[in-house]
């Protein structure tokens, strides 16, 4: 079959963004939105897996199944990044009306980026959507400042120091690194990525080889539910913050 004219390809590509659909009702709740995103990735892989088991014709394509797992893995990890972004946005939209300190200076946004995000719909979305959320240290710093008591640096810890939670922080770091390998290296863990993953995983990781991503979506799901505090902390934090506001006469 002959390839379509290049002009037609360009026209098709530029039309892709206009063919989007409205977000589901789950998008109004960060945790529900995260669950929806991860479940969609899991169901896609489960459907194809069951189809390959039932239809003999597809069994020879099992070796290509890992590529689908890569797509599902990066989708689940991106849903996890979006969760941090949406959660921080909801926190900002709650607190910014009550305080006038410099807590929002934790975000560095330039004029051009600010102009693009004016239509985001809220202060929180405008700030959070202009930033990436793929660094644990930066994420923790942002949440600490957003949820600080008025005129203080804050003491909220996204990753608390209670022993086991530090391991969960490492798990999230592994997810960010695996995303990097999938997105930028087409799933190959190069030698420099292998060094980073060896330190995070505390086990041997060989470089210059494809990663095993078939279980990543389950790792993300496990991280979500084992870190239920991350999913629900904003509720208790809002209550604590409101008490703090009252104590300051606000």
Secondary structure, 3 states (H helix, E strand, C coil): CCCCCHHHHHHHHHHHHHHCCCCCHHHHCHHHHHHHHHHHHHHHHHHHHHHHHHCHHHHHHHHHHHHHHHHHHHHHHHHHHHHHHHHHHHHHHHHCCCCCCCHHHHCCCCHHHHHHHHHHCCHHHHHHCCCCCCCHHHHHHHHHHHCCCCCCCCCCCCCCCCCCHHHHHHHHHHHHHHHHHHHHHCCEECHHHHHHHHHHHCCCCCCCEECCCCCHHHHHHHHHHHCHHHHHHHHHHHHHHHHHHHHCCC
